[in-house]
Amino acid sequence: MEKSCTLLIHFDKGTPAIANEIKEALEGNDVSAKVDAMKKAIMLLLNGETLPQLFITIVRYVLPSEDHTVQKLLLLYLEIIEKTDAKGRVLPEMILICQNLRNNLQHPNEYIRGVTLRFLCRLNETEIIEPLIPSVLQNLEHRHPFIRRNAILAVMSIYKLPQGDQLLVDAPDMIEKVLSTEQDPSAKRNAFLMLFTCAQERATNYLLTHVDRVSEWGELLQMVVLELIRKVCRTNRGEKAKYIKIIIALLNSPSTAVIYECAGTLVSLSSAPSAIKAAANTYCQLLLSQSDNNVKLIVLDRLNELKSSHRDVMVDLIMDVLRALSSPNLDIQRKTLDIVLELITPRNINEVVLLLKKEVVKTQTGELEKNGEYRQMLIQAIHSCAIKFPEVASTVVHLLMDFLGDSNVASAIDVVVFVREIIETNPKLRVSIITRLLDTFYQIRAARVCSCALWIIGEYCLSLSEVESAIATIKQCLGDLPFYSASEEGEATDASKKTPQASSITISSRRPAVLADGTYATQSAASETAFSPPTIVQGSLASGNLRSLLLTGDFFLGAVVACTLTKLVLRLEEVQPSKVEVNKATTRTLLILVSMLQLGQSYVLPHPIDNDSYDRIVLCMRLLCNTGDEIRKIWLQSCRQSFVKMLSEKQLRETEELKAKAQVSHAQPDDLIDFYHLKSRKGMSLLELEDEVQDDLKRATGEFVKDADDANKLNRILQLTGFSDPVYAEAYVTVHHYDIVLDVTVINRTKETLQNLCLELATMGDLKLVERPQNYTLAPESSKQIKANIKVSSTETGVIFGNIVYETSNVLERTVVVLNDIHIDIMDYISPAVCSDTAFRTMWAEFEWENKVAVNTVIQDEKEFLNHIIKSINMKCLTAP
């Protein structure tokens, strides 16, 4: 078995020091050389060398040294050398050390005494410690607190040794006396800790007799008091009422560490609303007063735990939690918003949304680099608020629409998706949203945002004025037709045959051209023939976003523009009585579509139009020339119906997820029910009464019964040996992210004691065993649970194999039982999950995903095939059916 290690030092084995060199340095008079030599000796010992020849040299030349550093290193050396022989008896030469330790314990220098007392805490050999006990006890009354506090720790560690209670029979009495007279806070804490670990009843008596003065004690002692309270209440829940008063008194302590521990202790001991509220208030106070981000994140984790178990109490503190958004750290802001979104109720929704709106406005003015990401989080938070409580949508939607042209494309996409959902779920806002969208449309710079905005315009512009202004807006954003000049295309091909000359560009009243770097220039007639690249007609500088996106070759957007214009013209036919106006609009739209196709098939752009977009635009042209009622119905009604269905399925999915999250708990039919109204309430505080009610409620609703999935557990048990083997073993395999835990039950089927029983495992594939196996002794017909941890470093399938080795008293050689192999399959670590559409698209763009896999199947129906794949690979389909 490995020794316990109290000292860890990094050591470079590259140039090991030779024992003779160390010996020479130790024998010399140079103190710094002695210090270096001692350090080298300690490092070699820690790394497995034995160096027996050094011991006598150290006793002769190092023990007498008066230097403090040398003495400290000597104690470290004594701590790590072997002090016993193979049979566990103390080596005779250790007597030499005893005398030196006794002298150190009576040394006039306080430091030497203190570190020697500290060293005794790490000694386990009773024979060495026994002669030193009188000197240790003398130090309990020393005038210097450094010595007293270390003497108390030494007494505690001696008392905890196997025969310690015989060596120091009256230690608890002595320490109790010390505790009552001690003034130094650190020594007092050590004395209380000694009573707490060695004589718990004395510690609780001392605490209860000084209950009024606990709030005046030092921070260190208060922390140990809280530890004691937790321990006592775990073993005896009936006594917690006495101690909760102490905890509540300590909540007003000036030390933040103490009040954090108090809040945690309070939550673990009581479920009374007033206790939970006090703890939550404490956490909120810490959240605002602490500047360290790690502390804030830890406190938010605690609040998150409270939210899941005591939501009704947390709802009242929602605005206090929201104040954490003032931190500039994104992780803190994200965590805060996650907690708050689950605490929203009709009572507090308006306050929350108002604060979120203020935060959004702040992100416009601030200079912080992460403002874009923070704004996106706020927009998503407001979105989910508006979905849960549609009545607040009207207060936020117009503010958010200012961000449709945001430079952070992700937040602009979030806004436009939000607007699309709100315009469907809040019919009253339709007119104002459409008006605002048409006013701000020219500011949109991202193609995906444009596509979504165009879809909204096509579906929700219903009145004559809306349809006409929508068509006008789109035309304005497309600019003047054509998109490029055919004559220039010819010139471009001619010019490419000639030797290209430097383009001399002067300003004239001619149309602007786009240079290679994307800037505008107007060509004069003189320079036109010398200008080699073909020219795109840029339109006026103010003309818009759609034109510039189309001229980059984004024909998917072109197809969306075509569909939107087609829908608008079809709707115009329904709302416009004048046939002439309808024909005019149709003709203009056809002209735009033809220009787009021309642009797509010209040599002006590096890539021609793709087939899908071409087909879509041609379909729109056919429709405009000849529409039937069926087609009109599909274009003007079916799209909207599909969208409504998608929204309702999304809502359904969200409610299902919430139900799945909610804990399903069942009470057992034979559970004890306390009728708390019939109980004697004599001497019970309000807090205790509240606690009783809460406990009864929990029992009645079965919250105490955490229903483990036993049936599922049974499916995952693997039999490792046969029923007729002398040792039976089975394993329960748990896979958690990148860790595999094997919980192996080993049963001795024989009538003999098995000694040095060891579960030896080995792995194949990218699996790695984390710890070395231990040896156990197994009594006849008894069992043992052995845990083995394995790390997974890739998604390949791995195999764990091994055997159980043991010895029996009457057979000399070891017996080996070979185990069945355990196959760890990648499917075990895949579990269905969800992710937002935007996140999925981002990942899709970043990673190389597509690997073609040929699948042979007899399934004819694609929906059935999809379900079959989902079931086989244990994943989830992200989009609704």
N, C-alpha and C positions, 0 to 999 in steps of 0.2 A: 504494500500500500504506500502511496505517496505521502510524504510528510506535509503538514500544513505549513504554508510559507507566510511569514509576516513581513518579508523584505523583498522588494522587486527592484533590481537595478539593471539597466541595459549594459551589456558587456560585449565588446567586439573581440571575438576569439582569434582574430587575425594574428596578433602577436602576443601569445600567452607569456606571462612573466614566469621566469624560472625560479623554483623554490630557493635555490642558493642565493640568488640576487636579493630576494625578499628577506632572507635570513640575515645577510650582511647589513642591509639597510636598517633592520630592526635592532641589530647589535650596536650600531653607531650612536653618536650623541646628537645628530642633526634631527630636530623635531619634525621639520617639514618632510624629510626623507622617510621618517617613521610613519607619518600620516599616509604618505603615498603607498608605502609598503603594506600597511594594514588594509588600505582600500583594495589593493591588488589581491591580497590574500582572501579577503571577503568575497570578491568577485569570482575567484577561482573556486572557492568552496560552494558558492551558489550555483556554479555551473558543473558541479558533480565531481570535482577533484577532492582528494581527502587530506593531503598535506599533513600527515601525522607528525613529521619531524619538526614542524614549526611550534608545536604546543609548548614544549619546554623553553624554547627561545622566548616566546611571548611571556611566559610566566616570569622568566628571569629579567628580561629587559623592558617589557611594556607595562607590567603590573605596577612597578614603582613610579612610573611617570606621573608628573603632577599636571601635565597639559590636559585641558578639558577635551579638546578634539580627540586626542589619543585615547582618553578614558571612554569617551562615547563610542569610538570605533571598537575598543576592546569589548564593550558590552554587546555590540552587534556581532562580533566574532564569537563570543561565548553563546550567543543566542542560536547560532546556526551550526556549531560543531556537534558531533555525536557525543552525548553525555552518558550513554548506556551501552553495554555489550549486547551480543546477539540474544542473550536470555533475558534482557531487560533490567539487569543489575547496573547500578551506577558505577562508572569507572573509578578506580581508587584515586587517580590523579586529580579528580574533581575536588578532593578535600583541600587542595592547594588554593582553589578558587574561593571556597567557602570563607576562608579567613580574610581574603581580599574584599569580598562582598560585605563582610561584617564591618571591616574597617571603613569601607565607603559609606555604610549606613550611619556611622558615627563621625563622619568627616566634618570638619568645621565649615567647609564650603557648601552652601545650599544647593548649588547646581549639581554637584557630584552626588549628594544624597538623593536629590529628586530623580535624576536619570537612573540611578541604581534601583530605587523603588519602582520606577516604571518598568525596568528590565525584569524585576521579579514577577510582574504580571504575566510574562511570557514563559516562565519556567514551569515545567510540569513534574519535575523530579522531587518527590517529597523528601528524600534523604538530604538533598542540598538545601531545601527551604527550611526544614525543621529547626536547625540550630540558629537560623536568622530571625525567627519569629519575635523573640523579646526585643531585638533592635527595631523591628518594624513597628511594634506596638508603641515603643517610646516616641517614635516620630509622629504619632497621632496628636501629640500635645506640643509639637514644635512651634516656635513663635512665627515661623514663616509660612504663609498660606500655600506656596508652591510645593513645599514638602508635605504639608498636611493632606492636600488633595491627592497627591500621588500615593501617600501612605494608605489612604482610604481605598484607593483602587487596588493596591497590593493586597490588603486584607480581603477585599471582595474576591480577587482571583484565587487566593489561597483557600478561602472558604468553599469555593466552587470545585476544588480538586476532589478526586474520588474519596480520599480520607480527610478532606478539609474540615469537615464538621468535628472530627476528633482532634485535629491540630489546634483549632481555634473554637473551642466549645462556645464561649460567650461572645463571639464576634458581633452578633446582632445587638446584644445589650450595649456593648462598648460604642458601636456606631450610632445607636439611638441617642446615647448620652452626648456624643460628639455633635449630632445633628441639632440637639436642643441648645447647645452653647455656641455653635459655629457662626461666624459673621461673614466669612468670605463666600460670595455667591457660587463660585465654581466648586469649592470644597463641599458646600452645602448640597449642591446638585449631586456630587459623587456619593455623598453619604445617603441621600434619599434613593439614588439608583441602586446602592448596595442593598438597602432594605427591600426595595421593590423586587430585585432579582432573587434575593436569598431568604427574605422573611416578609412575604407580601402582606400578611395581616398587620404587622407592626407599621408598615408604610401606610396602609389604609387608615389605621387608628390615628397615626400622626397627622394625616391629611384632614381627617374629620374633626380632630380636636382643634386644628388651626384653620378651620374652614373660612373664617372671616378675614384672615390675613393673606390668603392665597394671592389676591390681586397685587399685594405689595412685594411678593417674592420676585427674584430675578428671572429673566427670560429663560435661562438654561433650566432652572428648576421647574418653571411652569411647563416646559416641554415634556419633562419626565412625568409630571403630574398627569398631563393629558394621556401619555402612554399608559400609565397605571390605570386611569379611568377606563380606557378602551379595553384593557385586559380584564379588569374586574367585571365590567358589564357584559363582556362576551361569555364569561363563565357563569354569571349570575344576573340574568336580565331583570330580575325582580328588584334589584337594588339601584337601578339606574336613576330613579327619581332624585336620590340624595346627591348624585354627582352632576346631574344636568344643571342644577343651580350654580355649581362651581364653574361649569363651562360657560354659562351665560354671563357670569361675573367676569370671566377672563376675556370675553368678547370685547371688553372696553380696554384691553391692555394696549400700551403704546407700541408694543413690538408687533410688526406685521407678520413675522413668522408664527408667533403665538396665535394671532387671530385667524390666520389661514388654517392652522391645525385645529383650532376650536371649531371652526365652521365644518371641517371634514368630520370631526368626532361627533358633532351634533347631528349631522345627517345620518351617520352610521348608527346612532343610538335611538333616534326618535323620528317618528313620522308625523308628529303633531304639526299642524299648519303654522303655529306661531314659531316653533323651533326652526322649521324649514325656511320661513320668511327671514328669521334672524340670520341664518347661514347665508341665504341668497343676498341679503343686504350687505353682509360682510364681503362676499365675493365682489359685488358691484363696487363697493368702496375701494377694494384692492385694485380692481380693474382701472379705476380712474387715478389712484394715487401713485401707482408704480410706473416707472418710466421704462423698465426693462421689458423688451418685447417677449422674451421667453416666459417671463412671469405672467404677462397678459394672456399668452396662448394657453398656459396651464390653467389659469383661472377660468378662461372661456370653456376649456374642457370640463371643468367641474360644473359650470353653469349648464352646459349641454347635458350632463348626466342628470342634473336636477330637473331639467326641462322634460326629459323622458319619463321620470318617475313622479314629478309633482308639477305638472303643467299649470294647474289652476293657480298655484302660488306664484309661479314665474310670470304669468300673464300680467300681473300688476306691476312687475318691475321692468317691463319691456323698454320703457323710455330710458331707464338707467343703463340698460345693456347697450342701447343704441349710441350712448355717448362715447363708446369705444371706437366709433367710426372716426373720431378726431385723430386717431393714430395714423401716420402715413404708411404703415406697413400693410401690404396687400393681403397677407395671410390672416392678419388680425381682422381686417375689414371683411374678408370672405367668411371667416368663422362667425363673426358677429351677425352678418346678414343671414347666414344659414340658421342660426338660433332664432333670430327675430321672426323670420318668415313662418316658423311653425308655431309662433305664439300670437299670431294676429287673430283678433276677434272683431265682431261688428262694433264693439265699444271703442277699440283703440286704433282702428284702421285709418281714420282721418288724420290722427296725430302722426302716425308712422309715415304715411304717404307725404305729409307736409314736410317732415324732416328729410325724407329721401329726396324730395324736389329741391330743397335748399342745398343738399349735398351735390346734386347734379349741377346746379347753377355754379357752385363753388369750383367744380372741375373745369369750367370754362375760363375762369379768371386765373386759377393757380398756375404756377410754373413747374409743378412736379412732373418728372418724366413718365411716371406710371399713371398719369391722369386718365389716359385713354382706356386702360384696362379697368381702372376703378369705375369710370363712367359706364363701361359695359356691364359691370356687376350690378351697379345701381339700376340700370335700365332693365336688366333681367329681373331684379327684385320687384321693381314697380310693375313689370309685366305680370308676374305671378300674383301680386296683390290685386291687380285689376281683373284678373281671371276669376279669383276667389270672390271678389266683391265688385261686381260690374259698376256699382254706383259711383266708385271713385275714378273710373276711367275718364270721365269728362274733365276732371281737374288736372289730369296729367298729360293727356294725349297731345294737346297742342304744344305744351312745353317740349315734349320729346320730339315732336316733328321738326323742331329747329335743328335736330342732330341728324337729319337724313343726309345732309352733305358732309357729315363728320369725316375727318381725315382717317380716323380709325374705322376701317371698313367693317370690322366685326360688330362694333356697337351700332353702326348705321343699319346693318342687316337686322340686328335685334330690334331696332326701332320699327323698321318697315314690317317685320313679321308681327310685331305687337299691334301696329296700326291695322294690319289685315285682319287680325283676329277680333279687334275691338269693333271695327266697322260692321262685322257680321253679327257680333253678340249684342251690340248697342245700337239698334236702328235709329234712335233719336239723334245720335251723333253723326249720322251718315253725311248730312248736308255740310256741316261745318268741317268735317274731316276732308271731304272732297274739295271744298273751296280752298282749304289750307294747303292740301297736297298739290293742287294745280298752281297755287302761288309760289310754292317752294320747289317745284319740280326741277327747275333749271339749275338749282344748286347741287343736285345729286351728281356725284362723280364716279361712283362704282357701278359696274355693269350689272352685278347681281341685285343691287338695290333698285336700279332702274327697272329691271325685269319685273320685280315684285310690285313696284309702284305702278307700272303700266298695267299689270293684271288687275290691280285694285281699280284703276281708272276705267278699264274696259268693263268691269263687272258692276260697278256701283254708281256710274254716271247715268242717271235715269231721266231727269227732266231735260227739256229742249235746250235751255241755257247751259246746263252742265255739259251736255254732249257737245254743243258747239264750241264752248270754251276749251274742252278737252282736246278736240281735233285741232283747234288753233294753237294750243300749247305745244302739242307734239310737233306740229308743222314748224313752229318757231324754233324748237330745239333741234330740228333736223336741218334748218337753214335753207338756203336757196338751192334749187335744182339746176343742172345735174350735179352729181357729186364730183365728177371730173370731166375734163374737156376732151372730147374724142379727137379733135384736131391735134391736141397736144400729145395724145397717145401716139398718133402717127409720127409726130415730130420726134417723140421720144425714141421710137424705133429707128428713125432715120439718124438721129443724133448719135445713137449708140454705135452706128456703123462708122461714123466719122471719128476722128481723134478728139477725145474730149478736151475742151479748153477750160481755163478757169472761168467760173461763172461771174460775170460782172453784173451786180444787181444794183439798180438804182431805184429810188422811190418815185413812183409816178401814180397817176390816177387809175392804173390798171388793177386787176384783182390780186389779192394776196396769195402767195404760194407758201408751202411748208418746206423749210430747209431740212437737211439731213438731221440736224440736232433738234428739230421740233419747233423752231421759232418761225415767225411769219416774215415774209418779205414780198414786196410787190415787184413784178418784173416789168421792165420797159420793153418796148418792141424790139429795140436794138439787141438786148441781151437774150431775147427769148430763144433765138435759134441756137445760141451757144450754150444754153442751159441743158445739161444732159439728162437729169432724171425727169420722168413724166410728172405732170403737175396735177395736184389735187385742188379742186376748187374749194377754198376754205370758207366762203361765205363771210358775213360781217364778223368782226371779232367777238361781238357779244353773243352771236348765235352759238348754239349750244352744245350741251353735254352729249346728246344722242349722236350728233354729227361726228364729234371728235372720237367717240367710242367706235362708231361704224367705220371710220377711216383707219382705225387700228386693225380692222379685219374681224371684228366681233359680229359674225353674222347670226349667231344664236340670238343676240339682242335684236338684230334686224328682223328675225322671224317673229319675235315677241311684239315688236313695233307693228309689223304687218297684221298680226292677229288682233291687237288692240284696236287699230284703225278699222279693221273689218267689223269687229263687234260694234264699234261706235257708229259706223255707217248703217249697219243693220238696225241698230236701235233708233237712229235718226229717221229711218223709214217709218217707224212706229209712231214717233212723236211729232214729226214735221209734216204739216198738212201740204206744204208746197212741194210738188214733184220736182220743180226746176231746181230748188235748193238741194234736194237729195241727189239729183243727177250731177250737180256741180261737185258736191262732196265726194261722190263715187269716182268721178273722173279724176279729181285731184289725188285721191288715194291711190288709184291705179297708176297714176304718173309716178308717185313716190315709190310704189312697189317695183315698177319697171326700172326706175333709176337704181334701186338697190341691186336688182339682178344684174344690171349693166356693170355696176361697180364690181360686183362679185366675179364677173367673167372677164373683166379687163386685166391688162398687165400692170395696172397702177399699183395694186397691192401685191406683196410678196406671195400670199397664198390665195388661191381662188376660193369661192364660196363652197361650203361642204354640202353634200347631197341632201342631208336632212333639212337644212335651212332652206335650200333651193326648193325642195318639194313643198315645204310649208308655205313659202311665199307664193308659189304657183297656185296652190290650193286656194289661198286667200283671193287671188285674182279671179279664179274660176267662180268662186262664190259670189264675188261682187258683180260678175257679169250675169249670173243666173242663179237665183236662190229659190229653193223650195221651202215649204213650211216645216218639213221634218228637220232639214238642215238648220233652219233658223232656230228651231226649238233647242237643238243640241247646243248651238253656239251661245244662245242667250239664257238658257235655263240649266242645262245639265251640268255645266262647269260649276256653277254656284252650288248645285245640289251635292256634287262630289265633295266640295270644300266643307259644306255643313256637316256631311257625314264624317269627314276626316276629323273635324273639331270634336264631334260628339264621341268618336272612338278614342280620341286623345284623352278626353275628360274621363271616359270610362276606365282607360288604362291607369290614369293617375289615382282614381278612387280605389281601384284594385290594389295598386301598390301600397296605398295608405293602409288598406285593410290587412295586407300581408305583413306590414310593419307592426301593426298593433298586436300586442301580445294576447294570444288566446290562452286564457287560464281557466282551469276548472278546479272547483273545490271537491274534495273527496266526501262521499256520503257519510263517513263515520268521523269526520272532523269535529273537534270539540267547539261548541259555540258558547262564548261567555255572554250572559245577559247583563250588560254593564249597568243597566238601570236597577238591577236587583242587588248589585254589589254594595258593600259598605264603602262610603266615600270619606270616612273619617280621616282627617290629616292629609288628604290628597290635594296637591296643587292643581291649578287649572290646566297646566301643561300635561300633568299625568292623566287627567281626565280626557283631554284631547287625544293623547296617545292611545288610551284604551279604545276610544271610538275608532281611531284610524286602524288599529290592529284588528278590531272586530270586522270592520269593513273589508280589510284585506283578506281576512280568513273567509268571509262570506263569498267574496268574489274570486277566491282561490289564487290571490296574487303571490302567496307564500309558496305555492306549489309550482316550481319551475318544471314544466313538463318536458323532460328530456325525450329526445326522439328514440325511444328504446328499440322499437321495431327496426328502424333504420340502422341502429348500431349493430343489431344482430346480423344484418346482411353483410356487414363489413368485417366480420370476424373470420380469420383464416386459421385453419388447423395446420400446425407445423409438424407434429409428430403423430404416430399411430396410437390407437387406444391401448395396444398391448406393450408399448415401450415402457421401460421402467420410469422414464420421466415424460409426462405429457405436457405439451406446450401449445398455446394458441395465441394469436396476435390480433389486436384491434388496431387497424391502421387509420391514422388521421392525417389528411393532407391539408396544410394551411399555407397558402401562397408558396414560398420556396422552402418550407420545412415539412419533413415527414416525421411524425412521431409514431413509433411502434410501441404499443403498450402490451408487453408479453406477459402472459400468466403461465408460470411454471409450477407443475404439481408433482410432488414426489409420490409415486405409486407404490413404493417399496416399504418394508418394515425397518429399513436401516437409515441412519443419518447420512446424508450426502454432504461431503466436505469439498471446499474449493470449487463449488459449482459455478461455471462461467458460461455466459451466453456469448459465443464468438460469432460475429457477423462480418461479412465481406460484401462488397457491392460491385456491380458491373454497370457500365454506362456512366452518365454524368451525375452520379450520386456520391456523396462523401459522408463518412461517419464522423460525428462531431466529437464523441468522447470515447475514452478507452473503457472496455468492459470491466466490471468489478467481480470479485469472488464472493460467493455467499455460502452459508451453511444452511442446509434444509433438513428440518426434523422429519421423522417418518410421517408419511401421509399428510404433510403440510404443503402450503402453496406460497408462492412469492410473486409479487408484481415487479417486473423489471421494465424500465423505460429506456428506449434507445432513440436518439435524435439523429436525423439524417438531413443533410442540405442537398437541395436540387439546384444544379447550375445550368441546366438547359431543358428543353421540352422533349428530349428523346425519351423513349421508353427505357426504363432501367430495371435491373434484377437485383434483389437482395437475397443472399443465400448464407448458410452458416451451419453451426452445430452447437450442441450443448455438451460440455466436457465436465466430468466430476470424478471425485475419488470416494471410495468407501473404506471403512476401517479394515476390513478383512482382505481386500484385494489391493495389491501394491500399485499396479499400473492404472492409468486413468481410463475411464470409459467414455466413449464418444457416441452421441446420438445425432445422426444427420437430420437436418430440418428440411422441410419442403421449401422450394423457392417462393419468394414473394415477387410478383411482377407489378411494378409501379407504372401505371399507364398514364400518358399525357391527359387522357380524358378525365382522370380524377381531379386534375387541377383546373379544368375549365368549368366555370359556372356562368349561367346566363346573367347578363348585366345590361344596363341601359346607358346610352350617352346621347347628348343632344345632337341634332342634325348638323349644327355648325361645327361642333367638335369633331364629328365623324368626317366631315368634308375636309377639315384641316389635316387630320391624320392621313386621310386618303391621298391628299396632295403630297404629304411629307414622305410617306414610306413606299417602298416597292412591294406592292401587295400581290399582284396578279400572278399566280402560278396555275397553269392549266392542269386540271386533273381529269383524266378520262374516267367516267363512271358508267358501268353497265347496269341497266335497270330494266325491269319489266313494267314499271309504273307508267301509265299513259297520261295521267292528269298532272299538270305542272304544280297545282296547289298541293296535291297529295305528296308530290315529290319534294316540294319545299319543306312541308311538315316532317317528312321522313328524314331529310338532311338535318333539320333543326334538332330532332330527337336524337339522331345518331351522334352528332358532334357536340351536343350539350350547349348550344348557343341560343341566341334569341334574335328574332327578326325585328329590326329597328322600326320599320315602317308598318303602318296599319295594313291589314289585309286588303 
